[in-house]
Amino acid sequence: MGLFGLSIGGILLLHHLSNIESFGVPYLSPFVGTDQKQMQDTIIVTQTQAFKERPTELATENKARQK
């Protein structure tokens, strides 16, 4: 179906990924952060020592990351 089929396939793949949940957290939640601090470890991870808190999407009682 050419370019039309490729675009429909991409849309269906994005729809499927947006509906997946892992341990109650949406699969694509790291990519919808509201500020730069939350999105600093989505694509390229640099300086893992700088990540002192867990992402807010996890909604955990303990906000500190494990060392």
C-alpha positions in Angstrom: 0.0 0.0 0.0 3.0 2.2 -0.2 3.4 5.4 1.9 -0.3 5.3 3.0 0.2 1.8 4.4 3.4 2.8 6.1 1.8 5.8 7.8 -1.3 3.7 8.9 1.1 1.1 10.3 3.0 3.7 12.2 -0.2 5.1 13.7 -1.3 1.7 14.7 2.0 0.9 16.3 2.0 4.2 18.3 -1.6 3.5 19.4 -0.6 0.0 20.6 2.4 1.4 22.5 0.4 4.0 24.2 -2.0 1.4 25.5 0.6 -0.9 27.1 1.2 -0.7 30.8 4.0 -2.2 32.8 3.4 -2.6 36.6 0.6 -0.1 36.3 2.8 2.6 34.7 2.1 3.5 31.0 4.8 2.4 28.7 5.4 5.8 27.0 5.2 7.8 30.2 8.9 8.9 30.2 8.3 10.7 26.9 5.5 12.9 28.2 7.3 14.6 31.1 6.2 18.1 31.9 9.6 19.6 32.6 13.2 19.0 31.5 14.3 17.4 34.7 11.9 14.5 34.3 12.9 13.9 30.7 16.7 13.8 31.2 17.0 10.0 31.1 14.6 9.1 28.3 16.7 8.8 25.2 20.4 9.5 26.1 21.4 8.7 29.7 24.3 10.8 31.0 25.7 11.0 34.5 23.6 8.5 36.3 24.8 9.9 39.6 22.7 13.0 39.0 19.5 11.0 39.2 18.7 11.3 42.8 14.9 11.0 42.7 12.5 8.6 40.9 10.2 9.9 38.2 6.9 11.4 39.5 4.8 9.1 37.3 5.7 6.2 39.5 3.8 7.7 42.5 5.9 5.8 45.1 6.2 6.7 48.7 10.0 6.6 48.6 11.1 9.3 46.2 14.9 8.4 46.4 16.4 6.1 43.8 18.5 3.1 44.9 22.3 3.5 44.7 
